[in-house]
Amino acid sequence: MNLPPLTQAFVLHFGEMGSRWGINRTVGQIYALLFVAEKPMNAEEIVEALGVARSNVSIGLRELDNWRLIRRMHLPDDRREHFAALEDPWAIVRTLAEERRKREVDPTLSVLRDLLMQKPGDEAERHAQERLRALTEVIELLTGWADEVQRLPDERVVALLRLGAGVVKLLEAKDRLSVIVGGKGRRKGKDQD
C-alpha cells in the first residue's frame, strides 16, 4: 500500500471489518480510501494506492456503486471517470440501512409472510407458525420504527440518539403517570386506611 500511516491503518481496518459485514476486503478498502480521500480518485489511483489488481478495483467500484455509496464523476480536462464516497455520515448510514434492509430484511419478511399464509399440516407446524408469527411481528415493528426514523431530519435523529437512557426514564414516567391517572395509585392509598 502506498498510503500515509493513519490512512493505511483506517483502510486496513475497514477492509477487515468489511468481511464481517458481508463485503469483501478489497471493497471495504476501496470505500475507506475514497471516504478519507481529499479529492475524487480514478481507478488507476486506487490501484496504485492499494496495490491491488485493476480488475478487483473495477468490481469493487461497481459493488459500491450498486450500494449507492459512491458517486461517479468526470473532472475538467480528464477523460477518466473519478469516484468519491458520500461525504455526509448520516447519508451513508441511511443508505446502508436502506440497502441492507432491501437485501436482508425484506426477503426474510417476504418468506415469513408466505409461511404464515400456509395451512399448518399438524400441531408441530401450528406451533412453528405461532413462533414465526411472533418473529414477524417483532421484525415488522422494528422495520416500521426504522421507516419512521428514516423520514426524520438528521437533527431529529441526533436528538433521538442523544436521549439514550432518557427514553427509558421517559417511558417509566409515562407508566407512573398512567397508574396515577388510572386510579390505581388511589386504590392503594384506600387499602391502607
PyMOL commands that set and color helices and strands:
alter all, ss='L'
color gray80, all
select helices_A, chain A and resi 5-20+25-36+43-50+54-66+89-117+123-151+154-163+166-181+184-192
alter helices_A, ss='H'
color red, helices_A
select strands_A, chain A and resi 41-42+70-74+81-85
alter strands_A, ss='S'
color yellow, strands_A
deselect
rebuild
show_as cartoon
